[in-house]
């Protein structure tokens, strides 16, 4: 059958089919373009995610190693600290006995200072006497000094 002999209904159907085929073909092209655009975004993103996940695993692994070394170091330091604490405990006992001896010595010093209080009273009177002597020497120097200056002008030496 040629195109001229076709019925108008058949030609309308064939036109619809050809338009549908064109629309499907255009849709397929748009779908492929959209898929290519998504591939340009998804594959690099997936690669970056995998790369970051591997780097994160590497960091966690190194952190685990560092924490392990830290735990070993703290354990050895705790052993040393325990022995040093034992020495401190022993030294505290010696320190306590030394402080007791110092307390006894300070009590003895306190009693000896108690005997110094009468001496302090005597020192006060001695200070007052020395001040009196100083005043008297000043007066004597003032009273004798003027005539002596006049006499010194006559003396040749």
HUZIWO-V119536 format. One line per field, one symbol per residue. ss: DSSP state (H for helix, E for strand, - for the rest). psi: psi as a letter, one per 30 degrees, with the letter a starting at -180 (. if undefined). Layout:
BEGIN
ss: ???
psi: ???
END
This chain:
BEGIN
ss: -------HHHHHHHHHHHHHHHHHHHHHHHHHHHHHHHHHHHHHHHHHHHHHHHHHHHHHHHHHHHHHHHHHHHHHHHHHHHHHHHHHHHHHHHHHHHHHHHHHHHHHHHHHHHHHHHHHHHHHHHHHHHHHHHHHHHHHHHHHHHHHHHHHHH---
psi: klfefllfeeeeeeeeeeeeeeeeeeeeeeeeeeeeeeefeeeeeeeeeeeeeeeeeeeeeeeeeeeeeeeeeeeeeeeeeeeeeeeeeefeeeeeeeeeeeeeeeeeeeeeeeffeeeeeeeeeeeeeeeeeeeeeeeeeeefeeeeeeefffkf.
END
